[in-house]
């Protein structure tokens, strides 16, 4: 759809919009609203206003994973030496590289070539390092004398004990990834799996891998095993892609491969703000998990321009949490009148097994009632909600609520079932994605000679079948997540992006002016 067509589709309301108002929405991360507002301005009479609107709309669309539509939106936009003209030119180049990277990951180098050829024709060439990496994927390497680079990959998993079924499935996912991605541009990945089902075995296994001169380690799975392995591997500078979801063990060379609860909380906070919800409250179980996810939720809401208007904590072991609910309402509104509650969003990271009990009490105290404006508080949760009990009639008050959950990959599950005769554990996909990442790093290490950590922390992140991976120095990895809506069944409201969106430019309204041509 063209930018003009998009404008016609969303301009059904008569609310007046301005470039300044659209910029506020864009800066606050409200991508849907920003796209709506900019789309109504893309056919402005003067050149500069039209270019500003198309530039803003393209940024908003890129954040929603719609890079091709964003690229078409820039057609007919000024191309000159003004700050606006240069910003448009740079965005066009970055969009082309994003599309080339996606095509490379999904279909191979031939599919990426048309996007690279368009990039070559530009006069402004942003992100040359990313361009060189994608271009390098088309290099033909002579492997007649053997692989030019071998990346030795240690694997620490529970291959015995209570967690053996999980460890076995993750290792099988790794093996499928090895089959799919090994040998890129003449490089090889050598797997060295060792049992690590507790702290003692993890420490011994890490020492064994260190003696074998591993380059990187996948695992361990539990936080105690990670801490034991870190004590051996960290002083030697061997990075770990850990499978534990405990944030405490991350950093100083340990990077999360697993999905972190805090990232789930951040994801639903971003979506709430994108939907125009700006006043949130929390009803939180008083557990380490509850504290962790609520801290992340609050932080993300405030970063996006939202407000936390109140919170209350409850003992998840209690069947009656009425006192906590009354405290929440009274704290927010100063009155027991729920219609004055003052929040449009309620973060409720309760486990699926207890969620029906919690929401039934919300109904009893009228917290889920529609207010005088006809609005119902949006309920938000985490992956704990993905439980069949949430669909029971006893949890009907949570219908319409949203939660973040790791993405499933049907093609991977089918391959796993065919290879091993059973459905995979959800964490098996982490092993598969790890091999995609490591094969990519090995190829780049061969091409550039850069060290592992530098390549792992590349700003555009990595494509992932289970959602993108964007590694950070502190070890906290951002993952692409599905946003799921609770209805009669669980319905994907917003599919996870398999590649991280482009970084949002600092200047969202660069100055226009001067003569020039057109794209």
Secondary structure, DSSP 8 states (H G I E B T S, - for coil): --HHHHHHHHTTS-----HHHHHHHHHTT-HHHHHHHHHTTTT-SSHHHHHHHHHHHHHHHHHTT-HHHHHHHTTT-EESSSHHHHHHHHHHHHHHHHHHHHHHHHH-HHHHHHHHHHHHT-S----HHHHHHHHHTT-----TT--SEEEEEEEEE--SSTTHHHHHHHHHHHHHHHHHHTTGGGEEEEEEEEE-SSHHHHHHHHHHHHHTT-SEEEE-SSHHHHHHHHHHHTTTT-EEEE----GGG-BTTEEE-S--HHHHHHHHHHHHHHTT--EEEEEEESSHHHHHHHHHHHHHHHHTT-EEEEEEEE-TT-S--HHHHHHHHHHHHSSS-GGG---SEEE----HHHHHHHHHHHHHTTTTS--TTS---EEEE-GGG-SGGGGSGGGGGGTT-EEEEE---HHHHHHHHHHHSS---TTHHHHHHHHHHHHHHHHHHHHH---HHHHHT-TT-B--TTS-EE--TTS--EE-EEEEEESSSEEEEE---SS------S-SS----S--EE-
